[in-house]
Amino acid sequence: MLTGIDPLLTGDLLRILDHMGHNDTLLIADAHYPSHAMGAPVIDLAVSSPEAVRAVRTVLPVDMYEGPSVTLMTPEPGTGEEVQAQLQESAAARTDCLEWIDRFDFYERGRSVFAVLRTLETRKYGCVMLRKGVVGDDEG
């Protein structure tokens, strides 16, 4: 156990996050997402997607330079609103850093992520991608 590190952040997960560089992307996936089909390393975390995002964001800054750094899957009307709101809150990113893309575009983009963090989230549309920023940049 380490002081000041969220206890949800396992050694394997911290290693992956540490190996990520500026502009690398972490996909936090719900239980429905085809995580192992993406071709990237997969780490399991037995929590909801919003809990995983909250923990990851304690050590991983999102990119504040060009373009969106938090990508959500556009939900079908009437589904996913609750989990999507919780993911946005957990990501704690400026609104100009958020984007929503079509489910199939999300899957395609998922093939180029650095790693996948697979959660136990069972609500639909409980997936998000976080593009790593520069440690020490002001995210205000």
N, C-alpha and C positions, 0 to 999 in steps of 0.2 A: 504494500500500500504506500502511496506517495502523498505527501502533504500538498494540498491545494489543487489536486487533480480530481475531477469528478469520478466517483467510484464506478460509474458505468463505462469509463474509458479503459478497456483492457490493454494489456501490454501489446498484443497483436495489433489492436486498433491504433494505439499511440504510435507504433512503429510505422504503420501505413501512413498515418497523417503526417508524421515527421518526414517521411520520404517524399511526400508530395511537394512539388515546387509551385511557384507562382503560375497561375492559369491552369493547373491541373484540376480535374473535376472529380468529386466524390458523389456517387449516387447512393442516396438513402432510400431503400426499396421496401415496399410493403410485402406481405407474405404471398401475394398473388403474382408479383413481378418475376419474370424469367431471369433471375439473378445470375445463375451459372451459365446461361446462354450468351452473356455479354462478352465473355472472354477475358475479363479482368479478375483480379483476386477478389474473393468474397469472404467477408467476415460476418458472422452471425452475432446479433445482439438481441437478447430476449426482453425487449421493451417495445413500446409503441414507436411509430415513426417520429412524432413530435418530441418524445422524450430523447430519442437518439439525436435529433437535430439540436436540441437544447444542449446536450452534453458535448457534442462535437464543436458547437460554436463557442464553448468556453476556451478552446485552444486553437481553433481554426478561423482566421479572418476571411471574410469574403472579399473578392476583388472590387476595388473602388475605382478602377480605371475605366476603360471603354467597355460599354455594353453591359447587359444584365449578368449578374453573378449567381442569382437564385432562380432556378427553372422548375416550374411546376407543370404537371400534366393537366391540360384543360379537361375538366370533368364533363360528363353528360349532364344536361339540365336535371336538377332535382337530386343529384348524388354528389357526394364528396365535399359539400360546402363546409361541414364542421371540421373535418380533418385538414382541409386546405387552409382554413383560417388558423388552426393550431400550428400548422407547418410554417405559415408566414410569421406568426408571432414568435415561434421558437427560433426561426432564422434570424430575427432581429436585424433585418437589413432595410436600408432605405427603399421606399417604394420605387424609385427609378432604377433600382438594381433587380427588380422582380420581372419575370416573364412567364407566360403560359404558352405551351405549345401542344399541338395535337398529339394524341396518344401514340400514333405510329411514328411521328417525328421524334417523340420522346424515346421510344424504343431504339430508333436508328441512332440517335445521339448517344444513347446509353452504350453503344458498342465501342465508343472511344473514351470512356471514362478511365480514370486511374485505378479506381477500386469501387466495389459495391459493398455497402453495409446493409445486410438483410435483417429486417426487423420482424417482429411477430404481429405487426399491424395488419388487422383483417378488414378494416374499412377500405372501400374502393378509393382509388386516387390518393393513396397515402405515400406517394413517392415524391422526391425532390432531388435536384442536383445542386450542389454547392461548388462554385468555382473558387479555388483558393486565391486569396490575395497575398499581400506582402505583410509579414509580421511587423507590427509597429505603426502601420498606416492608421490614420484617424478615420474611424468608420462613422463618425457623426454626420 
